[in-house]
């Protein structure tokens, strides 16, 4: 009995009170703001990105991939629950001492004030902090008011334990509901089929389906290797958010501002009604190592970006792309001659994690410039900084040529089969060469047919009958201009990774 009742008194009770109060702050913020910038965890993660070295942030992304975002939510959630709960509890106890005649009133007022200041400083705005701070303060006050003095080490009475448990159960139920509302709030719009009419499906003239069928026909049949087009679910994601921001198409508009004849706003439906473009395009993250997986190809649906700028009468030399998550990038107007505003990916609307409602796609450029959740294009007269440039990265030039070794198989006749992809931007891939002796001798791999659009990767495969157990496999590419990929391996920071791909392979004879 004594061991069981110990959790309801003294330090244990204080710890439970602190954590319950803090969870109420986080849960209420989540319910109100989903994954927008006002959500306290999103705000805290943004601050961390500004403080931590960019190389460390990139390293976390490389090592944990998409899991890094879930880990950020978990780590920041626990930390903020602990800190805000402790602030609320300390404020409440201090208020009790300051207002001896009405300790509960003094405690609630001071607790609310200090938690509000802390949350407001975290989200950089006073108004979104009010209700979460109140929730944390009420949680603290209820737990303290419904039980005996938690500083006492005397055994808790049965009535005290029951009151404590009932209060915790009520707050727990509240937080379950708050977090459920937050998940719904943060789920955003669901993707829909991009087919424009049922008649297109019936006569099999859907342009998306036709192009995807072409890509499937041109893909090599290699077990375990991604086709020429990634599935939407498997396409890599890298951005600055623990979870993607929630943007609703009905209330969204793309603003064209700055040095224009007429500032314009284009709604989602207005962009959808413009002349439609369909384009295969490969994206590669600037932080992708030579042997990494932050690269993929999809069929994108959208409209011409330059046509939109022309309608607004853009007359500057540069533009600044601004996104709903406060991401931004400046680039010369000359980069945009063949750029598009994409609202579709493969067979569906652009998924939320890939930039719904609209993202920019620029040929031959690193992924960081293909801004997601785009909501403003400002036309300016000179170059301005970009998000990652301010953190030490470069990568404003064209993409580096890369070869990926993604799979190895043992065929039924005993041969070994290697497969992968090669990418060199709009220059294309002319050949992939494979060496089984560390680069002393080379042989040409088999390439897939090129996709209809130039800024895409190609698959390759290479097969041989093994004569020994150990091989040092090296692969390199020759781009469409005849230039050979550089041998020198470099890390992604700050200009993007370079070098031949390498695989140490053991074969059972």
N, C-alpha and C positions, 0 to 999 in steps of 0.2 A: 504493500500500500504506500509506503513512504517513497519508494522509487518511482511509482506511477504518479503520485501527486507532485513529485519534484519538478515536473515540466510546467506546472501551473503557478510557480512562485519564483521569486528572486530573479537571478540572471536569465533563466530560461524564459520567464514571462517577458522580461524586457526585450530579449532577442526576438521573440515571436511578435510582440507589439511593433517593434521597429520594422520587421520584414513585411508584416501585414499592411502597415501603413504605406510603406514604399511601393508595394505591389499595387495598391489602390491608386497611387499617383500614376504609375506607368500604365495600368489598365484603363484608367479613365482617359488619359491622353490618347491611347490607342483607339478607344471607342469613338472619340470625338474627331480625330484627325487621320485615322487610318495610317497610310504610309506617306503622308504629305510632310512637308518640311517643318510643320508645327508639332509633329509627333516627337516626344522628348528623346526617344532612342535615335531617330533619324538625325535630329539636331546634334546629339552627342557624337554620333559617328562622323558627321561632317567636320566637327571641331577636331576630332582625332585625326582625320585625313589632313587637315591643315597643319597639325602639330607634328605628326610622325614623318620621318623621312620618306620620300616617295619610293625610294628603292626598297624600303621595308614593306610598304603597302603592296608594291608589285610582287615582292617575294611571297607574301601571304596569299595573294591571288594565284600565283603559279603553283604553290604547294598544296593549296586547299581547293582551288577551283571554285565552282559555284557554292561549295560548302562554306567558303569563307564568309559569305553573306549571312548564312544561318548562324554561324559561330559569332559573328558580330552582334546579331540580335540577342543571342543568348548571353554573351559576355556583358554587353552594355545594359541589358535588361536587369541582370542580377546586380551589377554594380550600382545602377541608378536606384533600384529598389532599396538596396542597403543604405546608400547615402541619403536619399530623400527621407527614408524612414527614420534614420538617426537624427537628421535635422529636425524633423517634425517632433520626435520624442523629446529632444533636448529643448526645443522651443516651448513645448507644452510644460515641462517641468520648471523651466525658468519663469514662465508666465504665472504658474501657480505661486511661486515664491514672491513675485512682484505684486500680485493682487491677492493678499491673504484673505480679504473679506469675501472675495468671489473667485476662488482658485480655478474652478473649471472655466469660467469666462476668461480670466487672464491667460490660462493655458491655451485655450482655443484661439484667442486673438493673436498671441505671439507666435504660436505654431503656424497659423495660417500665413502670417507675415513673412516668417523666415523661409517657409517652403515656397511661397509665391516668388520671393526674390531669387531663390536658388533655381527654380524651374524657368523663370523668366530669363535669367542669365544664360541658361542652357539653350533655350529655343530662340534667344535674341528677340523676344517680343513679350510685352507684359500681358496682353489680353489672352492669348492661348494658354497662359499659365494659371489663370484664376481658378477654373473649375477643377483641374487635376490637383492643385494645391489644396482646395477645399476638401476634396475626397480623401486625401492623405490625412489632413487634420481631423476630419470627422472619424476616420478609422482609428487614429491614435486616441482621440477623446473617448470614443465608445469603449475601447478595450480598457482604458484606465478607469473610466467612470463606472463600468459594470463589474469591477473587481476590487479587491482590497489592495492596499499599498504594495506595489511590486518591489519596493525596496526592502520589504520585510522578509526575513528568512524563517518566519514562523510557518508551520504547516498550513496549507490552504484548507479551508473548510469545504465540505461537500457542496454547500450552496454557492460558495465562491467559484469552485471548479465548474459547476453547471453554468453559471453566468458567463464565465470566461469562454467555455466551449460554445455556448449558444451565440455569443458575439462573434467569435471566430468563424463559426459556420455561416452566419449571415454575411459577413464580409467576404468569406470564400465564395459564396453563391453570387454575390455582386460581381466579384472579379471574374468568375467564369463567364457571366453574361457580358461584362465589359470587353473581355478579350474576344469573345465570339463576335460581338458587334464590330470590333476592330478588324477581325479577319474578313468579315463581309465588306466592311468599309474599304479595306485595302485590296480587295480582290479585283476591283475595277470592272470594266466592261468585258464581256465574253467575246471571243473571236467568232466571226461568222464566215460562212462560205462566201467567196467573192464572185460566184457565178451570177451573171446578170439576169438570166432568165431561164425558165424551165425548158424552153424550146432549144436553147444552146446545149443543154445536157442531153436532150432527146436525140438531136442530130449529131452529137459528138463533136460539135464545132467549138467547144469552149477553148479559148486560146491558152489558158493556164494548163488545162489537162493536156492539150496538144504538145506544149513545150516540155512539160514534165515527162511525157511519154518519149519524146525525143532524147531527153537526158538519160532516161532509163535504157533506151536502146544503145546509147553510146558508152554506157558504163561497162567496165571490165567485170567479168565474173570471178571475183576473188573472195573467198570466204573470210569473213571478219573485217572486211574493208568497207568504209563508207562509200556510197555511190558518188556520182558526179554532183548530186544535190543532196545536202543534208536534210533530214527530217526537221521540222520546226522544233520539236521537243529536244532534239539532240544538239541543235545549233548552240555554239558557245555564247555565254553572256559575260561581259565585263563592264562594270560601270562603278560609279562612286557611291552607290546606295546599298544599304543592307537589304532593302526590298525596293522594287521599282515604284516610282511615284504613281499615284492614282490620278488619271486624267480622263475625264468623260468627254466623248466626242460632241455631245449636244451643247456643252458650254465652252468648248474649245474653239479657238480661232488662231490662224497664223497671221501675225502682224508683220508688215513690211514697212520699216520706218527709216529715218535718217535722211540721207541725200537722195531724195526721190521727188518726183514731180507731185505725186499725190500719195500720202500714206494710205495704205490699204489693209483691210482685214479679209482673209479668206476662210470661210467656214469649212468644216470637214466635208459636207455634202457638195459644196462648190468645187473643191479639189477633186472629189470623186467624179464630178460631171465633166471635167476637162478631158481632152484627148488622152487616152490611156496608153501608157508605155509598159511593156513587159521586158524584163531584162534579167539575165543570169549575171550574178556578181559574186565574187569571192571577197570576204572580209578577213583581215588578219590583224590581231591586236599588236600594237607596238611592243607590248611586254611579253610577246610569245617567244619562248626560247626556240632554238633550232629544232629540238626534239619535243616541243610542247604541242598542245592541242587547241590553242586559241586561234583557230582558223576554220572557216567553213564557207560553203557556197549555197545560195538559195536562189529561187526565182522570185524576183521582186516586181510588184505591180505599183504603178504610180503615175505621176505626170511630170512634165518638164519644169525644173526649178527656174531656168532662165526665162521661160515664158511668163512665169509669175512676176519675176523681177522686172521684166520689160513692161508689163502692164502697169506697174507702179511708177515707171519712168526712172529706174535706178540710174544714177550717173556718177557713182563713186568708183574708186579703184579697188576697194576691199569690202568685204562683208563681215559681220559678226553674227554667228549663229548663237542663239540663246535658247536654253531648254527649261522645261518646267521644274527640273531638279537643280537649277542654278548652275548647270554646266554651261560652258561657253567656249567658242573658238573663233578666231579671226583668220581669214584667208583671202588671198587675192581673187578678184573677180575672174581672172583668167582660168582658175581651177574649175569653174562652174559651167563651162561651155557645154558639157554633156552630162551634167548632174541631174538627179531626179529627186522628187519628193515621193517617198514610198509610203503607201498605206496598206499594202498587201504583201504577204510572205508565203510563198508556195500556194496552197489552195485556200488560205484563210485571210481574214483581216490581219493586219500587223499585230502580233501578240503584244501584250502589255510589257513583257520583259524585253522586247526588242524595239520599244519606242512608241507604242500606240498613243495617239492616233497617227502621227506622221513622223518620219525620220528623214534625214538627208542622206543621200548616197552619192559619193564622189568617185569617179573612176580612178584607179591606180594609186589610191591613197590609203594610208594606215587607218585602222578602224576608229581611232580616236576622233578623226575629223568627220565621221559619218554620224552626226549628232542625233541622238534619240530624243523623243518627247519634245520635238522642236516646236516653239511657240512664237519666236520672233526672229526676223532677219533684219539687222540694222545695216544700212549701206553707209560706209564711211570713206574718208579720203586717204587714210593711211593705215598701215598695219597696226594692229593692237595685239596684246598678249593673249595666250590661250591658257586653259585650266592647267594642263600638264606642263606647259612651258614655264609657268610660274613655279613649278615644283622640280625644275631641273631637267626635264625631258626635251628632246628635239623632235625629230620625226616629221617635219613638215614636207619633206621631199617624197619621192615615189617609194613604193614598197621595195624591200630587198627580196631578191630571188631566194627561194627556199625549196628544199626537198624533204618530205616526210617519209620515214619508214614506219608504216603503221601496223603491219601484220606479217607473220611468217607462218607457212603451212607446210605440212608433209603430204605430198600427193600420193595417190594409190600406187603409182609406179616407182616410188622411192625418191623422186625428185623433191628438192626443196623449192618452195615458192615464196617470194617476197612481194609485198605490194605496198603502195603508198600513193601520195599525191605530190605534185610539183606546181609551184606558182611563181609568176614573175610579173604580175600586174598586166597592163595592156600590151606589154611586149610579147606575152605568150610564152609557151614552152616548145622549143624545137626538139629537144632530146633530153633523156635522162640516162646517165651512164652509171654503171654499177661496177665496183671493184670488190673482189673476194680476198684480196691480199693487202688491204690497208692503203690502197691507192697506187700500187705499182703497175697493175694492168687493168684495163677497162673493157667493158662490153656494153652494148646498147640494150636498154630495157624496152619492152613493148609498151607503147603509149595508147591510151584511149583516144577516140576521135575528139576533136575540139568542140566544146559547146558553141552554140551560135553567136555568143557575145565574147569579145576578146578578153575582158578583165576577169578571167576565170582560171581555175586550176585545171590540170589534167591528171588522170590516174596513170599509174605505171605498174608493171609487174615484171618480174625477172625469175626465171626458173633454171635450175641446174641439177645435175646428178652429183651428189657429194662423194668426194674421194678421201676425205679426212674428217675428223671430229670437230675441229675448231676453226672458225672463220672470223676474220675482222672485215665486216662488210662496210663499205663506204659508198655513198651515193651523192652525185652532183648533177646539176642541171645546166643546160645551154638554152638561153632564152631565144626568142624569135628573131633577135637582131644578130645572133651568132656569138654573143658574149657569154663566156663561161663564168659560172658562179664562183665567187671567191672562196679560197680554201680556208682563210683565216677565220677561226671561230671567235665570236665576241658575244658578250652578254647583251641582253636587250637594252639595258640602260647605257647611254641616253638616246641612241640613234636606231635601235632595232637590232635584233640578233643577226649574225652572219655566220657562214661556214658550212662545210659539208656535213651531211648527216652520217652518223656512225652507229653501228650495231655489232656487238660481240656476240657471236652465235655459236652455240654448241649443238652438234648434230649427232644423233645416235645412228651408228652404221649397222 
